[in-house]
Amino acid sequence: MRRGIFFILFYFLFSLVEARIRLPQFFSDNMVLQQQSECKIWGWSEASPNRWRDGKVSIGTSWDKKSYLVPVRKDGYFEITVKTPQAGGPYYIGFRDGDYIKLNNVMIGEVWICSGQSNMEMLMKGYKAQPVEDAAEELLACQDDGLRLFYGKRRASLEPQQDLAGTWQPANAASVREFSATAYFFGKALRRVLGVPVGLICTAFGGSACEAWMQADWLKAFPKVKQTITEEDVKMLQQRCPTALYNGQLKPLIGYGIRGAIWYQGEDNVPRYDYYAPLMARMVQGWREDWKQGDFPFYYCQIAPWGYDETDWAHYNSAFLREQQEKVETMVPNCRMAVLLDTGIKDVIHPRKKRQAGERLAILALSNTYDIKGLPDFAKYKEVAFQNDTAVVSFDRSKEWVYFENGSTSKNFEVAGADRVFHPATKVWISRNRLYVICDEVKTPVAVRYAFKDFVVGDLMHDGLPVSSFRTDDWEPTPSHVSKTTGDYNNPK
């Protein structure tokens, strides 16, 4: 009898030791789940039919005091979808398969994916000799337990990965200093206006190509993109290798309940600007297909002006890439662009004004996703009419009048005639929502361009926000010269 009891106890204790639960690192203490939605939770267990409840994992959620028995597949994978209430917390989630794991301090609120290249990745502490404007002042005042930050580590991979390394942390000086400045300012603005917990998951990689964040199948529509990818390609190209960041940094997150995504990328694609709009549109479509949350909001930054002509890259004027970015709005539903034409620095590809980037993305989200009234909007070029020697330009989304930031005129306009040679405008003025342009050297104008250069300080504004660079023509571009300088343009010497 005693021997039988011993073996029963030994078997029970052995089951407890052997059973193990493994969760992706973004399921952890301090995490944020999307409110009022069906959130998927998943992981891996060593539970077996003979060791723990017929090979099932028990999961308990404190907000509804419910417990669920979830089957474990032969490969150990388990998954459940739970309903979340209105924003609140803290809560906990318990997992038991013989072993027991408890996730503490879980909040429920608004969750956003934050992705792109170096200007999204750029930490609040900045890069070497490239600071974030007002970072010190912000770090003194950033303590906020309701803003939670997950910063995913870089990983390029040939094969899809199951996990993304990182930890959830409440916002404080230590965590914000090591987090994306653009994403932080975005989340801070949401917190201030919405008053609910906000979770930000940053998965970015400096110098990354749009192609790197896409599945191979999506890239088949783009013959200029290399389709046969090897391990050697990943090692050599890293963040510029097609599919490598989708596999390493995005795939692990797909399925995590989110409200939407913000994106700051494009500098790497300047030399390949000609197909960027359909490329990015396909990326957004693919992310949405994978997440299976419908056309979730997608807001993105237009790249800021920079002196690309001083790099080794033989490419076309980067204004053509900015133009392609603006086209994405018209190609993808529930997708808007934040203009940064007034934030660039000629000699530095990483603008210091990350507050403007984050807050302008927040304006788009608050207006279009959360239906907050009274916020400004980005006016955009609509059409041009030519009246003798005068070009008359009009705008869409211009609730108020357009104006020049520093006076009554601008030097950022050019005019061309039938010979397609552009000359600086002689006279530019505004009357309400119409802009008038004259060039003494072009008596019969056929085209106008505004701020259509690599580097420019945008000065055409609407309701406190800059208007994007634009052109009224559709002429094929001519290449710019190749610089004599050396160095990777994403990390200028």
N, C-alpha and C positions, 0 to 999 in steps of 0.2 A: 504494500500500500504506500509506504513511505517512498519506495523507489519510484513508483508511478507518479506520485506528486512531484518528486524531484525532476523527473524527465519533463513533466508538463511545465514546471517553472523554468527549467533550462530552455525548453523550446520557445516559451514566451519571451524570455530575456534575449535569446538569440535573435528572435524576430525584431525586437526593438533595436538591437545593435545593427542588424543588417539593413533594415529599412532606412532609406535615405531620400530626402526631397531636395531637389536642386531647382532653383528658380533663376530666370534671367536677372541680371543685376539691377535692372530698372524696376523690378518688383522687390521692394525693400522698405525699410523704415523711412519715414518722411515723404513717401511717394504721394502723388496726386492722381486721383481717378476722375475721369470726365463725369460731370454731374448729369443727372436725369437722362441716362443712356444705358445701353446694354454693353457692359465692358467685358472684354475677354481677358481671362487670367489663365496662364499656362505654365507648365514646368515639366519636370521629369522625376520619376519615383522608381525605387527598387522594390516596391510592394509587389508581392506575388500572391496568387490565389490561396496558397497554403499558409501565408504569413500574416496577412492583414486584410480583413474584411473582403475576402474574395477578390483581392487585387484591385481595390479601390482606395482612393484618397479622400479623406474627409476634409472639407473646407468650410470654415465658419466665418461669417461677416457680421461685425458688431452693429452696423447701422440698422439692420433689419432683424438681427438676432436669429438668423437662419443658418442651417447647416446642410451641406450638400455632400452626397457620396458620388465621386467622379471616377469612372472607369479608367484604368491605366492600360495603355496599349502594350503590345509585346515588346516594343522598343523603349518602353518606360514613359512615353509622352502622355500627359493628361491635359485637358483643357475644359474650361467652364466659362459660361457667360452669365454674369450677374447684373442685376438691375441696381442702379445707383440712385439715391434720392437727390433732393436739392443740395446745393453747396453747403458744406459744414464739416465738422470734425473737431477734434481728432477721433479716429476710429482705429480698429485693428482688424486684421485678417489672420485666421489661424489655419494651419495645414497639418494634417496628421496622417501618417501611413505606418504607424508604429513609432516612428520618430515624430517630433513635433516642432514646427516653426511658427513663430508669431511675428507678423509685421506690425510695428507700432507707429503711432503718430501719423496715421494715414489720413490725408485730407481729401475732400471731394470738392471739385470746382471746375475751372477751365484749363484745358491742357492744349498746348501748342508745340508742334515740331518746328525747330529752327535750324535751317540748313543752308549750305552754300560753300563758298570758298573763304579766303582769308579775311574779308571784311565782315563776314558773319562770325568767323572763328575768333577774330581779334578780341583778346581779353581786355577787361577794364584796366588792367595795369599797362596795356599797350605793348608795342614791340620796341626793340632797341631804337632809341632816339625818335620814336614815333608814338607819342603819348595820345591818350584819349582826352579830349577837352573836358575840363572840370572833374576829372576822375577823383582827385583827392577830396574835393568837397562832397562828391557823391558817396564816397566810401564812409564819410563821417555820418551819413544820414540814411544808410541803406538797410538798417536792421528791420526785418519784416518776416515774422514767422509764417505769414500767409502766402508768401512768395517762395516757391520751392524750385530748385535748380538741379538739373541733371546734365552733366557735361560729358558726352561720350568721347572715348579715346579714339584716336585715328586708327583706322585699319583698312588697308586695301587687300582684297582677296580674290582669288580666281573662283573659289567656291562659295556659295551662300553660307553665312554663319548663323549660329543660333543665339548668340549673346553679344552684347555691346558693353564693354567695360566702363564703369563709372559709378558714381554714388549720388543719391538724392541728398541735398542739403538745404536747409532754410537760408534765406538771404541774410547775410551779415557781411561785415567788411572782409573777412577771410574768404568766404565763398564767392562773393561778387567780384572780388579782385581777380579771381581765377576763372571767371565766367565771361561768355560773350557779352560785350558792351551793348551791341545793337539789340540782342535778345533781351538783355536785362531792362533796357529803357522801354522796350515794347511791353514787357510784363509788368513793369512798375506802373505804366500808364493804365493798363487794364485793371490792375489792383485799385488804383486811385478812383477810377470811374465806376467800376462794377461792384467793388466792395466784397468780393468773394475770393477764396483761395485760387491761386494761379500756379500751374505747373509748366515749366519750360524744359523741353528736352532738346539740347543742342547737339546736333551731329553734323559737323562741318570739317573741311580739310582745306588748308590754304593752297592756292594754285590749282584747285580742282576744276576739271572740265565738266560741262553739263553732261556729256556722254558717259562720264564715270558713274553718274547717279541713276543710270537707266539699265533695264534688262536688255539682254542681247536681242530678244525677239522684237522689242520696240525699235531697235536700231536698224532693222532690216530695210526700213523705208528710206534709209539715208546711205546711198552707195559710197559716199566719200568716207564713211566711218569704217575702220578695219573691223571685220567680223570674226576672224579667227584669233582668239586670245589665248596666250600660253602663260605658264607660270613665269617665264622669263620676261614677258611683256609687263606683267604686274610688278616684278622686281625693278625693272628699268623705268617704267612710266609712273608707277605708284598712282597718285591722285589724277593723273591724266589718262590712265588706262580705261577704255570703255568697260563698263559694268563693275569695275573693281570696288567702287565705294558703295554701289547698290548692294553688292554681296556682303561687304564687310561692315558697313555702318548703317544701312537703311533696312535691309532684309530682317535683321533681328527685331526691329521695332514694329514691323508691319503687323497690324492687329491690335496694338495698344490703343485704347480708346482716346480719341483726340477731338478737339473742336475744329482745328485747321492747321495750316502750315504757313510759315514765313520763309522767304528765300532771298539771299543776297549773293549773286553769282553772275558772271558774265565776262570778267576781265580776261580769263583764259581763252574765251571763244572769240575775242576780237578778230584774230586772223581768219576765223571761219564764220564770220558774221552772216554770210549770205543765206545760210539755212537755219539760223538760230531760232527764229520765231516758230517754225513748225517743229523743230527739235524740242524746244522747251515745252511747247503745247503737248507734244506726245509724252514727255516726261510727266507732266501734271496729270494727264489722262491715265497714264500707267500707275502712278501712285494711287490715284483714286480707285482704279480697278482692283488693285491689290488690297487696299484698306477696306473695301466694301462698305464704305460709309457715305455713298452717294457723292455728289459734287461738293465736297467739303471746301470751305474757303481757302484760297491760296493767294497770299499777298506777297509782293516782291519789290525789291529795290532796283531802280535803274542805276547802272554803274555811274559813279561820279566822274567828272572830267579829270584827266591826268595827262602828263606829257609823254604819250606813247611814242612820239616821234624821236625821243631821245633814247630808245632802246634798240636792241639787236633785231627785234621782230620786224620783218618786212610784211607790212599789213596795210589795209585800207584805213582811212579815217575812222576812229572809234565811234564817231557819231552815227555811223551806219549800224553799229551794234546797238546803240541806244534806240535807234529807230526800230530795229527788229524787236527789241524788248517791248516797246510801246505797242507793237502789232499784236503781241500775245493777248493783250486785254480783249481784242476783238475776236480772237480765235477760241478762247476758253471761257466758259461760263463761270461766274462767281470767282473772278480772278481780276485783281487790280494792282496797279503799279504806283509805288511811291517815287517821286522825282527828287533827285539829289543834285541838280545842276548847279546849285549855289554853294556846294560844300567841298569841292575838289581842291587839291593842292598840286601845283604843277610838278613838283619834284618828288612827290610821295604818293604812292598808289593807295595808301590807307588813310582816308580822311579822318581827321580828329573828331569831327562833329558826329559822333555816334548817337548822341541824344536825338539829333534831328532825324537820323535814319530810323531809330526805334520808335520815336513818337509819331513819325509820319506813317509808319506801318500800323501803329495803334489807331491813328485817326481812321484809316481805311477799315480796320476790323471793327471799331466801335460804331462807325456809321453804317456799314454794310452787313455785318454779322449780328451786332447787338442792337441795332436800330436806335442808336443815340442821336437825337436831333440837335441841330444847331452847329455841327462841326463843319469846318471848311472842306473844300474839295479841290482836286487838281484840275484846272482848266487845261484843255488840249486844243491844238490846232484843228480847225474844221475845214476851211476852204479859203481860196483867194479869188478876188475879182480884179481885173486890170482896167483901169479907167485912164486912158491916154498914157501919161508918164507915171501914174501912181498905182501902186499895188495896195489893195484893201484886204486885210486879213481878218477873218472872224474865227470865233472859238466856240467849242462845246463845253458844257459843264461850267459855264461862267455865270454863277448866280449874281456876283457883283462885277464891277468893272476890272479889267486888267490894268496894270500900271508898271512903271519902272521903279526898281528899288532905290536907285540913287539919282533921282532927278526926273526931268521931263522927256528925256530921250535916251537912246542906247547906241553903242558902237558895235553891237553884235549882229547886225543885219547886213546881208549881201544881196545884190540884185544882178540878174543876168538877162541878156537878150537872146535872140535866136542863135547867136554864135556860141552860147553856153559858157561864156567867160564871165566869172563873177567879179563884181566890183563892190567896194564898201558903199553902203547907203550914205547918201548925202544928208537926208532929212528923214527922221522917224518921229511920229507923234501918235497919240492915242486920243480917241474920243469915245467914251464909254467902253463898249465891247468891240470896238473896231480899231485896228491898228493900221496906220498909213505909212508907206515907205516910198521914197523917191531917191533915185540915183541920177546925178547930172550926166554921167557917162553912158547911161542906158536910157535912151529916149522912148523906146518901146519895150518895156520889160515883159518877160515871159515866165520868170521864176524868181522866188525869194527864198532865202535861207536865214534861219536864226540860230546862232550859237552852234553852227554845224562844224565844229572843230574838235580835235583831240582835247585840248585844254581851253577852257573858257570859264569865266565866272558869270553864271546866269543871272540876269537882272530883270527879266520879264516875270512879273508876279501876278497872282490872283488870290485874294483873301488870305494873304500871308504865306502862300505856298508857291514854289517856283513852277513855271511852265516848262515842259520839256523842250529841248532843241527840236527843230523841225525843218523840213524843206517842202516846197510846193511842187517840185519836179520829181520825176522818177528816173532820172538819167543814171546810166551805169557809172560807177566811180572810177577814178584813176588811182593807182597805188601811190602811197607816200614813200619818201626816201627811206633808206635803211641807215640807221645811226651808226656812227663809228665807235660808240661806246660799247662796253661789254657788260654782261650780267643778265641774270634771269629777271624779266620785267616784273615778276611778282615779288621779287626781293631785290630791289635796285641797290646797287653799290653806293 
